[in-house]
Amino acid sequence: MSTNQREERLRNMELARIKTETERIKKKSVDADTEIEALKRKMAKFDEEMMRKIRQDNLRQDNQMHLIF
């Protein structure tokens, strides 16, 4: 095998390694984006639930105040 062929082979191996690593990173990025979106939905649901509980507590307090007076 000539020097040029070896260099070309090493170059191709390095390019393949870089491509594989790039694809792995892209997949991680997609997975992270999916997880972030799921967490955003979970936070929004939690916020809605907390606001609902706060409104219920406020109504309960208002009703108790009306009973007192």
PDB file of N, CA, C, O and CB in Angstrom:
ATOM      1  N   MET A   1       0.863  -1.171   0.000  1.00  0.00           N
ATOM      2  CA  MET A   1       0.000   0.000   0.000  1.00  0.00           C
ATOM      3  C   MET A   1       0.905   1.228   0.000  1.00  0.00           C
ATOM      4  O   MET A   1       1.843   1.328   0.791  1.00  0.00           O
ATOM      5  CB  MET A   1      -0.979   0.001   1.235  1.00  0.00           C
ATOM      6  N   SER A   2       0.610   2.138  -0.882  1.00  0.00           N
ATOM      7  CA  SER A   2       1.440   3.342  -0.978  1.00  0.00           C
ATOM      8  C   SER A   2       1.103   4.313   0.153  1.00  0.00           C
ATOM      9  O   SER A   2       0.087   4.179   0.834  1.00  0.00           O
ATOM     10  CB  SER A   2       1.245   4.029  -2.350  1.00  0.00           C
ATOM     11  N   THR A   3       1.970   5.270   0.324  1.00  0.00           N
ATOM     12  CA  THR A   3       1.769   6.289   1.358  1.00  0.00           C
ATOM     13  C   THR A   3       0.478   7.051   1.111  1.00  0.00           C
ATOM     14  O   THR A   3      -0.268   7.337   2.048  1.00  0.00           O
ATOM     15  CB  THR A   3       2.960   7.262   1.402  1.00  0.00           C
ATOM     16  N   ASN A   4       0.212   7.379  -0.141  1.00  0.00           N
ATOM     17  CA  ASN A   4      -1.016   8.109  -0.471  1.00  0.00           C
ATOM     18  C   ASN A   4      -2.259   7.290  -0.137  1.00  0.00           C
ATOM     19  O   ASN A   4      -3.249   7.825   0.361  1.00  0.00           O
ATOM     20  CB  ASN A   4      -1.027   8.489  -1.953  1.00  0.00           C
ATOM     21  N   GLN A   5      -2.200   6.002  -0.413  1.00  0.00           N
ATOM     22  CA  GLN A   5      -3.344   5.141  -0.112  1.00  0.00           C
ATOM     23  C   GLN A   5      -3.575   5.049   1.395  1.00  0.00           C
ATOM     24  O   GLN A   5      -4.714   5.091   1.860  1.00  0.00           O
ATOM     25  CB  GLN A   5      -3.130   3.736  -0.701  1.00  0.00           C
ATOM     26  N   ARG A   6      -2.487   4.922   2.152  1.00  0.00           N
ATOM     27  CA  ARG A   6      -2.608   4.874   3.616  1.00  0.00           C
ATOM     28  C   ARG A   6      -3.178   6.181   4.158  1.00  0.00           C
ATOM     29  O   ARG A   6      -4.057   6.178   5.020  1.00  0.00           O
ATOM     30  CB  ARG A   6      -1.239   4.589   4.262  1.00  0.00           C
ATOM     31  N   GLU A   7      -2.667   7.291   3.643  1.00  0.00           N
ATOM     32  CA  GLU A   7      -3.173   8.597   4.090  1.00  0.00           C
ATOM     33  C   GLU A   7      -4.644   8.751   3.742  1.00  0.00           C
ATOM     34  O   GLU A   7      -5.428   9.260   4.543  1.00  0.00           O
ATOM     35  CB  GLU A   7      -2.359   9.741   3.459  1.00  0.00           C
ATOM     36  N   GLU A   8      -5.015   8.312   2.554  1.00  0.00           N
ATOM     37  CA  GLU A   8      -6.418   8.383   2.135  1.00  0.00           C
ATOM     38  C   GLU A   8      -7.283   7.492   3.033  1.00  0.00           C
ATOM     39  O   GLU A   8      -8.377   7.889   3.434  1.00  0.00           O
ATOM     40  CB  GLU A   8      -6.566   7.961   0.648  1.00  0.00           C
ATOM     41  N   ARG A   9      -6.801   6.307   3.340  1.00  0.00           N
ATOM     42  CA  ARG A   9      -7.529   5.384   4.213  1.00  0.00           C
ATOM     43  C   ARG A   9      -7.697   5.983   5.610  1.00  0.00           C
ATOM     44  O   ARG A   9      -8.790   5.937   6.176  1.00  0.00           O
ATOM     45  CB  ARG A   9      -6.795   4.029   4.299  1.00  0.00           C
ATOM     46  N   LEU A  10      -6.628   6.540   6.165  1.00  0.00           N
ATOM     47  CA  LEU A  10      -6.704   7.177   7.480  1.00  0.00           C
ATOM     48  C   LEU A  10      -7.655   8.371   7.462  1.00  0.00           C
ATOM     49  O   LEU A  10      -8.426   8.583   8.397  1.00  0.00           O
ATOM     50  CB  LEU A  10      -5.311   7.623   7.938  1.00  0.00           C
ATOM     51  N   ARG A  11      -7.587   9.129   6.403  1.00  0.00           N
ATOM     52  CA  ARG A  11      -8.476  10.289   6.247  1.00  0.00           C
ATOM     53  C   ARG A  11      -9.932   9.825   6.226  1.00  0.00           C
ATOM     54  O   ARG A  11     -10.779  10.402   6.909  1.00  0.00           O
ATOM     55  CB  ARG A  11      -8.138  11.079   4.946  1.00  0.00           C
ATOM     56  N   ASN A  12     -10.222   8.788   5.445  1.00  0.00           N
ATOM     57  CA  ASN A  12     -11.589   8.263   5.362  1.00  0.00           C
ATOM     58  C   ASN A  12     -12.062   7.710   6.704  1.00  0.00           C
ATOM     59  O   ASN A  12     -13.221   7.884   7.080  1.00  0.00           O
ATOM     60  CB  ASN A  12     -11.673   7.171   4.293  1.00  0.00           C
ATOM     61  N   MET A  13     -11.169   7.051   7.417  1.00  0.00           N
ATOM     62  CA  MET A  13     -11.524   6.536   8.746  1.00  0.00           C
ATOM     63  C   MET A  13     -11.832   7.684   9.701  1.00  0.00           C
ATOM     64  O   MET A  13     -12.782   7.610  10.481  1.00  0.00           O
ATOM     65  CB  MET A  13     -10.383   5.663   9.313  1.00  0.00           C
ATOM     66  N   GLU A  14     -11.036   8.736   9.641  1.00  0.00           N
ATOM     67  CA  GLU A  14     -11.264   9.901  10.504  1.00  0.00           C
ATOM     68  C   GLU A  14     -12.579  10.587  10.139  1.00  0.00           C
ATOM     69  O   GLU A  14     -13.338  10.993  11.020  1.00  0.00           O
ATOM     70  CB  GLU A  14     -10.090  10.903  10.389  1.00  0.00           C
ATOM     71  N   LEU A  15     -12.847  10.714   8.838  1.00  0.00           N
ATOM     72  CA  LEU A  15     -14.117  11.310   8.404  1.00  0.00           C
ATOM     73  C   LEU A  15     -15.306  10.465   8.875  1.00  0.00           C
ATOM     74  O   LEU A  15     -16.324  11.008   9.305  1.00  0.00           O
ATOM     75  CB  LEU A  15     -14.145  11.456   6.865  1.00  0.00           C
ATOM     76  N   ALA A  16     -15.176   9.153   8.793  1.00  0.00           N
ATOM     77  CA  ALA A  16     -16.248   8.268   9.262  1.00  0.00           C
ATOM     78  C   ALA A  16     -16.451   8.428  10.765  1.00  0.00           C
ATOM     79  O   ALA A  16     -17.587   8.456  11.239  1.00  0.00           O
ATOM     80  CB  ALA A  16     -15.927   6.795   8.921  1.00  0.00           C
ATOM     81  N   ARG A  17     -15.370   8.532  11.508  1.00  0.00           N
ATOM     82  CA  ARG A  17     -15.467   8.723  12.961  1.00  0.00           C
ATOM     83  C   ARG A  17     -16.159  10.045  13.280  1.00  0.00           C
ATOM     84  O   ARG A  17     -17.022  10.112  14.155  1.00  0.00           O
ATOM     85  CB  ARG A  17     -14.065   8.683  13.611  1.00  0.00           C
ATOM     86  N   ILE A  18     -15.769  11.094  12.558  1.00  0.00           N
ATOM     87  CA  ILE A  18     -16.381  12.412  12.774  1.00  0.00           C
ATOM     88  C   ILE A  18     -17.868  12.368  12.431  1.00  0.00           C
ATOM     89  O   ILE A  18     -18.688  12.930  13.156  1.00  0.00           O
ATOM     90  CB  ILE A  18     -15.667  13.493  11.924  1.00  0.00           C
ATOM     91  N   LYS A  19     -18.217  11.704  11.332  1.00  0.00           N
ATOM     92  CA  LYS A  19     -19.622  11.597  10.935  1.00  0.00           C
ATOM     93  C   LYS A  19     -20.424  10.848  12.002  1.00  0.00           C
ATOM     94  O   LYS A  19     -21.524  11.264  12.364  1.00  0.00           O
ATOM     95  CB  LYS A  19     -19.746  10.882   9.570  1.00  0.00           C
ATOM     96  N   THR A  20     -19.870   9.748  12.499  1.00  0.00           N
ATOM     97  CA  THR A  20     -20.541   8.969  13.539  1.00  0.00           C
ATOM     98  C   THR A  20     -20.749   9.813  14.796  1.00  0.00           C
ATOM     99  O   THR A  20     -21.830   9.808  15.385  1.00  0.00           O
ATOM    100  CB  THR A  20     -19.728   7.704  13.875  1.00  0.00           C
ATOM    101  N   GLU A  21     -19.718  10.525  15.195  1.00  0.00           N
ATOM    102  CA  GLU A  21     -19.811  11.378  16.388  1.00  0.00           C
ATOM    103  C   GLU A  21     -20.833  12.493  16.180  1.00  0.00           C
ATOM    104  O   GLU A  21     -21.590  12.826  17.092  1.00  0.00           O
ATOM    105  CB  GLU A  21     -18.433  11.982  16.730  1.00  0.00           C
ATOM    106  N   THR A  22     -20.852  13.063  14.989  1.00  0.00           N
ATOM    107  CA  THR A  22     -21.815  14.121  14.673  1.00  0.00           C
ATOM    108  C   THR A  22     -23.242  13.589  14.766  1.00  0.00           C
ATOM    109  O   THR A  22     -24.114  14.247  15.332  1.00  0.00           O
ATOM    110  CB  THR A  22     -21.551  14.695  13.265  1.00  0.00           C
ATOM    111  N   GLU A  23     -23.480  12.411  14.217  1.00  0.00           N
ATOM    112  CA  GLU A  23     -24.815  11.803  14.280  1.00  0.00           C
ATOM    113  C   GLU A  23     -25.216  11.507  15.726  1.00  0.00           C
ATOM    114  O   GLU A  23     -26.372  11.698  16.104  1.00  0.00           O
ATOM    115  CB  GLU A  23     -24.854  10.507  13.445  1.00  0.00           C
ATOM    116  N   ARG A  24     -24.268  11.045  16.526  1.00  0.00           N
ATOM    117  CA  ARG A  24     -24.551  10.761  17.938  1.00  0.00           C
ATOM    118  C   ARG A  24     -24.959  12.043  18.665  1.00  0.00           C
ATOM    119  O   ARG A  24     -25.901  12.049  19.458  1.00  0.00           O
ATOM    120  CB  ARG A  24     -23.317  10.122  18.625  1.00  0.00           C
ATOM    121  N   ILE A  25     -24.238  13.122  18.383  1.00  0.00           N
ATOM    122  CA  ILE A  25     -24.541  14.410  19.018  1.00  0.00           C
ATOM    123  C   ILE A  25     -25.903  14.923  18.560  1.00  0.00           C
ATOM    124  O   ILE A  25     -26.678  15.437  19.367  1.00  0.00           O
ATOM    125  CB  ILE A  25     -23.444  15.449  18.694  1.00  0.00           C
ATOM    126  N   LYS A  26     -26.196  14.785  17.265  1.00  0.00           N
ATOM    127  CA  LYS A  26     -27.504  15.216  16.751  1.00  0.00           C
ATOM    128  C   LYS A  26     -28.630  14.446  17.434  1.00  0.00           C
ATOM    129  O   LYS A  26     -29.652  15.027  17.801  1.00  0.00           O
ATOM    130  CB  LYS A  26     -27.580  15.018  15.220  1.00  0.00           C
ATOM    131  N   LYS A  27     -28.439  13.129  17.606  1.00  0.00           N
ATOM    132  CA  LYS A  27     -29.467  12.320  18.266  1.00  0.00           C
ATOM    133  C   LYS A  27     -29.652  12.774  19.704  1.00  0.00           C
ATOM    134  O   LYS A  27     -30.782  12.882  20.183  1.00  0.00           O
ATOM    135  CB  LYS A  27     -29.097  10.824  18.222  1.00  0.00           C
ATOM    136  N   LYS A  28     -28.552  13.040  20.396  1.00  0.00           N
ATOM    137  CA  LYS A  28     -28.657  13.535  21.770  1.00  0.00           C
ATOM    138  C   LYS A  28     -29.422  14.849  21.809  1.00  0.00           C
ATOM    139  O   LYS A  28     -30.228  15.086  22.709  1.00  0.00           O
ATOM    140  CB  LYS A  28     -27.262  13.716  22.389  1.00  0.00           C
ATOM    141  N   SER A  29     -29.162  15.700  20.823  1.00  0.00           N
ATOM    142  CA  SER A  29     -29.833  16.997  20.759  1.00  0.00           C
ATOM    143  C   SER A  29     -31.337  16.815  20.570  1.00  0.00           C
ATOM    144  O   SER A  29     -32.137  17.476  21.232  1.00  0.00           O
ATOM    145  CB  SER A  29     -29.251  17.849  19.618  1.00  0.00           C
ATOM    146  N   VAL A  30     -31.714  15.920  19.667  1.00  0.00           N
ATOM    147  CA  VAL A  30     -33.137  15.648  19.434  1.00  0.00           C
ATOM    148  C   VAL A  30     -33.769  15.074  20.698  1.00  0.00           C
ATOM    149  O   VAL A  30     -34.866  15.474  21.088  1.00  0.00           O
ATOM    150  CB  VAL A  30     -33.325  14.670  18.242  1.00  0.00           C
ATOM    151  N   ASP A  31     -33.069  14.131  21.336  1.00  0.00           N
ATOM    152  CA  ASP A  31     -33.583  13.550  22.580  1.00  0.00           C
ATOM    153  C   ASP A  31     -33.739  14.625  23.651  1.00  0.00           C
ATOM    154  O   ASP A  31     -34.732  14.640  24.379  1.00  0.00           O
ATOM    155  CB  ASP A  31     -32.648  12.432  23.081  1.00  0.00           C
ATOM    156  N   ALA A  32     -32.765  15.519  23.747  1.00  0.00           N
ATOM    157  CA  ALA A  32     -32.825  16.599  24.739  1.00  0.00           C
ATOM    158  C   ALA A  32     -33.990  17.530  24.430  1.00  0.00           C
ATOM    159  O   ALA A  32     -34.707  17.945  25.340  1.00  0.00           O
ATOM    160  CB  ALA A  32     -31.498  17.394  24.768  1.00  0.00           C
ATOM    161  N   ASP A  33     -34.185  17.862  23.152  1.00  0.00           N
ATOM    162  CA  ASP A  33     -35.303  18.727  22.771  1.00  0.00           C
ATOM    163  C   ASP A  33     -36.636  18.087  23.142  1.00  0.00           C
ATOM    164  O   ASP A  33     -37.543  18.764  23.627  1.00  0.00           O
ATOM    165  CB  ASP A  33     -35.262  19.025  21.264  1.00  0.00           C
ATOM    166  N   THR A  34     -36.749  16.789  22.914  1.00  0.00           N
ATOM    167  CA  THR A  34     -37.973  16.069  23.258  1.00  0.00           C
ATOM    168  C   THR A  34     -38.208  16.103  24.766  1.00  0.00           C
ATOM    169  O   THR A  34     -39.329  16.325  25.226  1.00  0.00           O
ATOM    170  CB  THR A  34     -37.901  14.614  22.762  1.00  0.00           C
ATOM    171  N   GLU A  35     -37.145  15.882  25.523  1.00  0.00           N
ATOM    172  CA  GLU A  35     -37.261  15.904  26.984  1.00  0.00           C
ATOM    173  C   GLU A  35     -37.616  17.301  27.489  1.00  0.00           C
ATOM    174  O   GLU A  35     -38.416  17.446  28.413  1.00  0.00           O
ATOM    175  CB  GLU A  35     -35.952  15.430  27.630  1.00  0.00           C
ATOM    176  N   ILE A  36     -37.023  18.323  26.885  1.00  0.00           N
ATOM    177  CA  ILE A  36     -37.324  19.707  27.271  1.00  0.00           C
ATOM    178  C   ILE A  36     -38.796  20.012  27.022  1.00  0.00           C
ATOM    179  O   ILE A  36     -39.458  20.609  27.870  1.00  0.00           O
ATOM    180  CB  ILE A  36     -36.430  20.703  26.492  1.00  0.00           C
ATOM    181  N   GLU A  37     -39.311  19.608  25.868  1.00  0.00           N
ATOM    182  CA  GLU A  37     -40.723  19.854  25.559  1.00  0.00           C
ATOM    183  C   GLU A  37     -41.633  19.134  26.557  1.00  0.00           C
ATOM    184  O   GLU A  37     -42.646  19.685  26.988  1.00  0.00           O
ATOM    185  CB  GLU A  37     -41.046  19.398  24.121  1.00  0.00           C
ATOM    186  N   ALA A  38     -41.272  17.915  26.916  1.00  0.00           N
ATOM    187  CA  ALA A  38     -42.074  17.169  27.898  1.00  0.00           C
ATOM    188  C   ALA A  38     -42.055  17.880  29.247  1.00  0.00           C
ATOM    189  O   ALA A  38     -43.084  17.967  29.918  1.00  0.00           O
ATOM    190  CB  ALA A  38     -41.546  15.720  28.050  1.00  0.00           C
ATOM    191  N   LEU A  39     -40.898  18.386  29.644  1.00  0.00           N
ATOM    192  CA  LEU A  39     -40.804  19.115  30.914  1.00  0.00           C
ATOM    193  C   LEU A  39     -41.597  20.417  30.864  1.00  0.00           C
ATOM    194  O   LEU A  39     -42.220  20.798  31.854  1.00  0.00           O
ATOM    195  CB  LEU A  39     -39.337  19.410  31.254  1.00  0.00           C
ATOM    196  N   LYS A  40     -41.579  21.096  29.732  1.00  0.00           N
ATOM    197  CA  LYS A  40     -42.373  22.328  29.589  1.00  0.00           C
ATOM    198  C   LYS A  40     -43.856  22.022  29.752  1.00  0.00           C
ATOM    199  O   LYS A  40     -44.576  22.758  30.426  1.00  0.00           O
ATOM    200  CB  LYS A  40     -42.114  22.994  28.214  1.00  0.00           C
ATOM    201  N   ARG A  41     -44.315  20.923  29.128  1.00  0.00           N
ATOM    202  CA  ARG A  41     -45.731  20.547  29.269  1.00  0.00           C
ATOM    203  C   ARG A  41     -46.054  20.205  30.720  1.00  0.00           C
ATOM    204  O   ARG A  41     -47.111  20.570  31.235  1.00  0.00           O
ATOM    205  CB  ARG A  41     -46.070  19.347  28.352  1.00  0.00           C
ATOM    206  N   LYS A  42     -45.133  19.502  31.369  1.00  0.00           N
ATOM    207  CA  LYS A  42     -45.338  19.133  32.773  1.00  0.00           C
ATOM    208  C   LYS A  42     -45.413  20.381  33.649  1.00  0.00           C
ATOM    209  O   LYS A  42     -46.253  20.461  34.545  1.00  0.00           O
ATOM    210  CB  LYS A  42     -44.205  18.206  33.263  1.00  0.00           C
ATOM    211  N   MET A  43     -44.537  21.357  33.393  1.00  0.00           N
ATOM    212  CA  MET A  43     -44.557  22.608  34.158  1.00  0.00           C
ATOM    213  C   MET A  43     -45.848  23.370  33.921  1.00  0.00           C
ATOM    214  O   MET A  43     -46.428  23.912  34.862  1.00  0.00           O
ATOM    215  CB  MET A  43     -43.357  23.486  33.788  1.00  0.00           C
ATOM    216  N   ALA A  44     -46.307  23.419  32.678  1.00  0.00           N
ATOM    217  CA  ALA A  44     -47.549  24.122  32.367  1.00  0.00           C
ATOM    218  C   ALA A  44     -48.725  23.462  33.085  1.00  0.00           C
ATOM    219  O   ALA A  44     -49.592  24.149  33.625  1.00  0.00           O
ATOM    220  CB  ALA A  44     -47.795  24.146  30.843  1.00  0.00           C
ATOM    221  N   LYS A  45     -48.750  22.134  33.090  1.00  0.00           N
ATOM    222  CA  LYS A  45     -49.818  21.416  33.782  1.00  0.00           C
ATOM    223  C   LYS A  45     -49.765  21.696  35.283  1.00  0.00           C
ATOM    224  O   LYS A  45     -50.798  21.901  35.921  1.00  0.00           O
ATOM    225  CB  LYS A  45     -49.712  19.902  33.516  1.00  0.00           C
ATOM    226  N   PHE A  46     -48.561  21.702  35.837  1.00  0.00           N
ATOM    227  CA  PHE A  46     -48.386  22.001  37.258  1.00  0.00           C
ATOM    228  C   PHE A  46     -48.874  23.417  37.563  1.00  0.00           C
ATOM    229  O   PHE A  46     -49.585  23.632  38.544  1.00  0.00           O
ATOM    230  CB  PHE A  46     -46.903  21.840  37.670  1.00  0.00           C
ATOM    231  N   ASP A  47     -48.488  24.392  36.714  1.00  0.00           N
ATOM    232  CA  ASP A  47     -48.933  25.776  36.906  1.00  0.00           C
ATOM    233  C   ASP A  47     -50.454  25.879  36.869  1.00  0.00           C
ATOM    234  O   ASP A  47     -51.052  26.570  37.693  1.00  0.00           O
ATOM    235  CB  ASP A  47     -48.321  26.687  35.837  1.00  0.00           C
ATOM    236  N   GLU A  48     -51.081  25.189  35.910  1.00  0.00           N
ATOM    237  CA  GLU A  48     -52.541  25.207  35.814  1.00  0.00           C
ATOM    238  C   GLU A  48     -53.171  24.637  37.087  1.00  0.00           C
ATOM    239  O   GLU A  48     -54.133  25.188  37.621  1.00  0.00           O
ATOM    240  CB  GLU A  48     -53.010  24.408  34.581  1.00  0.00           C
ATOM    241  N   GLU A  49     -52.613  23.532  37.554  1.00  0.00           N
ATOM    242  CA  GLU A  49     -53.139  22.892  38.763  1.00  0.00           C
ATOM    243  C   GLU A  49     -52.992  23.816  39.975  1.00  0.00           C
ATOM    244  O   GLU A  49     -53.913  23.931  40.784  1.00  0.00           O
ATOM    245  CB  GLU A  49     -52.414  21.554  39.023  1.00  0.00           C
ATOM    246  N   MET A  50     -51.856  24.462  40.098  1.00  0.00           N
ATOM    247  CA  MET A  50     -51.634  25.380  41.222  1.00  0.00           C
ATOM    248  C   MET A  50     -52.591  26.568  41.148  1.00  0.00           C
ATOM    249  O   MET A  50     -53.146  26.978  42.168  1.00  0.00           O
ATOM    250  CB  MET A  50     -50.172  25.878  41.234  1.00  0.00           C
ATOM    251  N   MET A  51     -52.789  27.118  39.966  1.00  0.00           N
ATOM    252  CA  MET A  51     -53.712  28.247  39.817  1.00  0.00           C
ATOM    253  C   MET A  51     -55.138  27.813  40.159  1.00  0.00           C
ATOM    254  O   MET A  51     -55.883  28.565  40.788  1.00  0.00           O
ATOM    255  CB  MET A  51     -53.653  28.814  38.376  1.00  0.00           C
ATOM    256  N   ARG A  52     -55.512  26.612  39.748  1.00  0.00           N
ATOM    257  CA  ARG A  52     -56.845  26.099  40.072  1.00  0.00           C
ATOM    258  C   ARG A  52     -57.005  25.975  41.588  1.00  0.00           C
ATOM    259  O   ARG A  52     -58.041  26.351  42.137  1.00  0.00           O
ATOM    260  CB  ARG A  52     -57.087  24.727  39.386  1.00  0.00           C
ATOM    261  N   LYS A  53     -55.990  25.452  42.258  1.00  0.00           N
ATOM    262  CA  LYS A  53     -56.052  25.312  43.717  1.00  0.00           C
ATOM    263  C   LYS A  53     -56.106  26.674  44.399  1.00  0.00           C
ATOM    264  O   LYS A  53     -56.833  26.849  45.377  1.00  0.00           O
ATOM    265  CB  LYS A  53     -54.843  24.517  44.231  1.00  0.00           C
ATOM    266  N   ILE A  54     -55.351  27.629  43.895  1.00  0.00           N
ATOM    267  CA  ILE A  54     -55.372  28.982  44.469  1.00  0.00           C
ATOM    268  C   ILE A  54     -56.758  29.594  44.312  1.00  0.00           C
ATOM    269  O   ILE A  54     -57.276  30.206  45.247  1.00  0.00           O
ATOM    270  CB  ILE A  54     -54.307  29.885  43.794  1.00  0.00           C
ATOM    271  N   ARG A  55     -57.365  29.432  43.129  1.00  0.00           N
ATOM    272  CA  ARG A  55     -58.718  29.968  42.914  1.00  0.00           C
ATOM    273  C   ARG A  55     -59.720  29.300  43.856  1.00  0.00           C
ATOM    274  O   ARG A  55     -60.594  29.960  44.418  1.00  0.00           O
ATOM    275  CB  ARG A  55     -59.154  29.765  41.444  1.00  0.00           C
ATOM    276  N   GLN A  56     -59.581  27.983  44.019  1.00  0.00           N
ATOM    277  CA  GLN A  56     -60.484  27.271  44.933  1.00  0.00           C
ATOM    278  C   GLN A  56     -60.309  27.768  46.365  1.00  0.00           C
ATOM    279  O   GLN A  56     -61.289  27.986  47.076  1.00  0.00           O
ATOM    280  CB  GLN A  56     -60.232  25.752  44.867  1.00  0.00           C
ATOM    281  N   ASP A  57     -59.065  27.944  46.780  1.00  0.00           N
ATOM    282  CA  ASP A  57     -58.805  28.444  48.131  1.00  0.00           C
ATOM    283  C   ASP A  57     -59.378  29.845  48.311  1.00  0.00           C
ATOM    284  O   ASP A  57     -59.959  30.148  49.353  1.00  0.00           O
ATOM    285  CB  ASP A  57     -57.296  28.449  48.421  1.00  0.00           C
ATOM    286  N   ASN A  58     -59.220  30.691  47.312  1.00  0.00           N
ATOM    287  CA  ASN A  58     -59.761  32.052  47.385  1.00  0.00           C
ATOM    288  C   ASN A  58     -61.281  32.028  47.487  1.00  0.00           C
ATOM    289  O   ASN A  58     -61.869  32.767  48.277  1.00  0.00           O
ATOM    290  CB  ASN A  58     -59.328  32.871  46.158  1.00  0.00           C
ATOM    291  N   LEU A  59     -61.913  31.175  46.686  1.00  0.00           N
ATOM    292  CA  LEU A  59     -63.372  31.056  46.758  1.00  0.00           C
ATOM    293  C   LEU A  59     -63.811  30.543  48.130  1.00  0.00           C
ATOM    294  O   LEU A  59     -64.788  31.029  48.701  1.00  0.00           O
ATOM    295  CB  LEU A  59     -63.891  30.117  45.651  1.00  0.00           C
ATOM    296  N   ARG A  60     -63.092  29.573  48.644  1.00  0.00           N
ATOM    297  CA  ARG A  60     -63.407  29.020  49.960  1.00  0.00           C
ATOM    298  C   ARG A  60     -63.284  30.106  51.030  1.00  0.00           C
ATOM    299  O   ARG A  60     -64.143  30.228  51.903  1.00  0.00           O
ATOM    300  CB  ARG A  60     -62.474  27.827  50.288  1.00  0.00           C
ATOM    301  N   GLN A  61     -62.212  30.888  50.955  1.00  0.00           N
ATOM    302  CA  GLN A  61     -62.016  31.971  51.923  1.00  0.00           C
ATOM    303  C   GLN A  61     -63.114  33.018  51.785  1.00  0.00           C
ATOM    304  O   GLN A  61     -63.622  33.518  52.789  1.00  0.00           O
ATOM    305  CB  GLN A  61     -60.634  32.622  51.735  1.00  0.00           C
ATOM    306  N   ASP A  62     -63.481  33.354  50.555  1.00  0.00           N
ATOM    307  CA  ASP A  62     -64.564  34.319  50.337  1.00  0.00           C
ATOM    308  C   ASP A  62     -65.872  33.800  50.931  1.00  0.00           C
ATOM    309  O   ASP A  62     -66.613  34.547  51.569  1.00  0.00           O
ATOM    310  CB  ASP A  62     -64.739  34.607  48.830  1.00  0.00           C
ATOM    311  N   ASN A  63     -66.143  32.530  50.716  1.00  0.00           N
ATOM    312  CA  ASN A  63     -67.375  31.937  51.254  1.00  0.00           C
ATOM    313  C   ASN A  63     -67.360  31.943  52.776  1.00  0.00           C
ATOM    314  O   ASN A  63     -68.390  32.199  53.400  1.00  0.00           O
ATOM    315  CB  ASN A  63     -67.555  30.500  50.736  1.00  0.00           C
ATOM    316  N   GLN A  64     -66.223  31.669  53.376  1.00  0.00           N
ATOM    317  CA  GLN A  64     -66.117  31.692  54.833  1.00  0.00           C
ATOM    318  C   GLN A  64     -66.317  33.110  55.358  1.00  0.00           C
ATOM    319  O   GLN A  64     -66.946  33.304  56.397  1.00  0.00           O
ATOM    320  CB  GLN A  64     -64.752  31.141  55.286  1.00  0.00           C
ATOM    321  N   MET A  65     -65.785  34.097  54.646  1.00  0.00           N
ATOM    322  CA  MET A  65     -65.946  35.492  55.069  1.00  0.00           C
ATOM    323  C   MET A  65     -67.415  35.893  55.014  1.00  0.00           C
ATOM    324  O   MET A  65     -67.895  36.619  55.885  1.00  0.00           O
ATOM    325  CB  MET A  65     -65.100  36.436  54.181  1.00  0.00           C
ATOM    326  N   HIS A  66     -68.131  35.421  53.993  1.00  0.00           N
ATOM    327  CA  HIS A  66     -69.554  35.744  53.876  1.00  0.00           C
ATOM    328  C   HIS A  66     -70.353  35.093  55.007  1.00  0.00           C
ATOM    329  O   HIS A  66     -71.342  35.658  55.474  1.00  0.00           O
ATOM    330  CB  HIS A  66     -70.098  35.287  52.510  1.00  0.00           C
ATOM    331  N   LEU A  67     -69.934  33.934  55.434  1.00  0.00           N
ATOM    332  CA  LEU A  67     -70.631  33.270  56.535  1.00  0.00           C
ATOM    333  C   LEU A  67     -70.406  34.001  57.848  1.00  0.00           C
ATOM    334  O   LEU A  67     -71.286  34.031  58.709  1.00  0.00           O
ATOM    335  CB  LEU A  67     -70.172  31.819  56.660  1.00  0.00           C
ATOM    336  N   ILE A  68     -69.229  34.589  57.999  1.00  0.00           N
ATOM    337  CA  ILE A  68     -68.901  35.311  59.230  1.00  0.00           C
ATOM    338  C   ILE A  68     -69.716  36.595  59.318  1.00  0.00           C
ATOM    339  O   ILE A  68     -70.206  36.956  60.388  1.00  0.00           O
ATOM    340  CB  ILE A  68     -67.390  35.627  59.294  1.00  0.00           C
ATOM    341  N   PHE A  69     -69.857  37.272  58.205  1.00  0.00           N
ATOM    342  CA  PHE A  69     -70.565  38.561  58.215  1.00  0.00           C
ATOM    343  C   PHE A  69     -71.940  38.346  57.746  1.00  0.00           C
ATOM    344  O   PHE A  69     -72.722  39.293  57.672  1.00  0.00           O
ATOM    345  CB  PHE A  69     -69.873  39.612  57.353  1.00  0.00           C
TER     346      PHE A  69
END
